[in-house]
Amino acid sequence: MSVPLYQAKAEFFRMLGHPVRIRVLELLQDGPRSVRELLGEIEVGPSSLSQQLAVLRRSGIVAAARDGSTVVYALAGGDVADLMKAARRILTQMLSGRNELLAELLIPEVAAR
């Protein structure tokens, strides 16, 4: 029995639903990074970062490669970077809509003073 597409999409978005995972994906858009580099950019402990990297690796959107004793992580494909950029655009539109609404709400108060 196969999983309906909408359910698979929901599971995918749930997998993305952690701030550390999102931050890792944002950082990897600029190219591969070692665990040490990621730890320098993300304020979490090594074990927490390791757990989140394992989730991303199991999902197949992040790939890991050894360079000697160093593990380097990279996005598995360009579609992930496109998704992160699309999320940024959507959030920008959502927030600008809120700012416009807030500005509209404040205009009567300023005019009434």
C-alpha positions in Angstrom: 0.0 0.0 0.0 1.5 3.3 -1.1 1.4 6.6 0.8 -0.7 9.3 -0.8 1.3 12.1 -2.3 -0.2 14.7 0.0 0.8 12.6 3.0 4.4 12.2 1.7 4.6 16.0 1.2 3.3 16.6 4.8 6.0 14.3 6.1 8.6 16.1 4.1 7.6 19.5 5.5 7.5 18.0 9.0 11.1 16.9 8.5 12.0 20.5 7.6 10.2 21.7 10.7 13.1 22.3 13.0 15.1 25.5 13.3 18.5 23.8 13.3 17.7 21.8 10.2 16.6 25.0 8.4 19.7 26.8 9.5 21.9 24.0 8.2 20.1 24.1 4.9 20.6 27.8 4.7 24.3 27.5 5.4 24.8 24.7 2.9 23.4 26.9 0.1 26.8 28.6 0.0 28.6 25.3 -0.5 29.8 22.2 1.5 30.7 22.7 5.1 32.4 20.6 7.8 30.7 19.9 11.1 33.2 22.3 12.8 32.2 25.1 10.4 28.5 24.4 11.0 29.0 24.4 14.8 30.7 27.8 14.5 27.6 29.2 12.8 24.8 27.5 14.8 24.5 27.8 18.5 23.8 24.2 19.4 25.9 21.5 20.9 27.7 18.9 18.8 25.3 16.0 19.7 22.2 18.1 18.8 23.8 19.1 15.5 24.7 15.5 14.8 21.1 14.4 15.5 19.7 17.1 13.1 22.3 16.3 10.4 21.3 12.6 10.7 17.6 13.5 10.0 18.6 15.5 7.0 20.9 12.8 5.7 18.3 10.1 6.1 15.8 12.2 4.2 18.2 12.4 1.3 18.4 16.2 1.0 21.9 16.4 2.6 24.8 14.3 1.6 27.9 13.6 3.8 31.4 12.8 2.5 34.6 12.1 4.4 37.7 14.2 3.8 40.3 12.4 6.0 38.9 12.6 9.5 36.5 15.5 8.7 32.9 14.9 7.6 31.7 17.5 5.1 28.0 18.1 4.4 26.5 19.4 1.2 23.0 19.8 -0.3 22.1 16.7 -2.2 20.6 18.8 -5.1 19.9 22.3 -6.2 16.2 21.9 -5.6 16.7 22.3 -1.9 18.4 25.6 -2.4 15.5 26.6 -4.6 13.0 25.6 -1.9 14.9 27.7 0.7 14.8 30.7 -1.7 11.1 30.2 -2.4 10.4 30.0 1.4 12.3 33.3 1.8 10.2 35.0 -0.9 6.9 33.6 0.6 7.9 34.8 4.1 8.8 38.2 2.7 5.5 38.6 1.0 3.6 37.4 4.1 5.5 39.8 6.4 5.2 42.8 4.0 1.5 42.2 3.9 1.4 42.4 7.7 3.5 45.6 7.7 1.0 47.1 5.2 -1.9 46.1 7.5 -0.1 47.5 10.5 0.5 50.8 8.7 -3.2 51.0 7.8 -4.1 50.4 11.4 -1.8 53.1 12.7 -2.9 55.8 10.3 -6.2 56.5 12.0 -4.5 56.7 15.4 -1.9 59.2 14.2 -4.6 61.3 12.4 -6.8 61.3 15.6 -4.1 62.8 17.7 
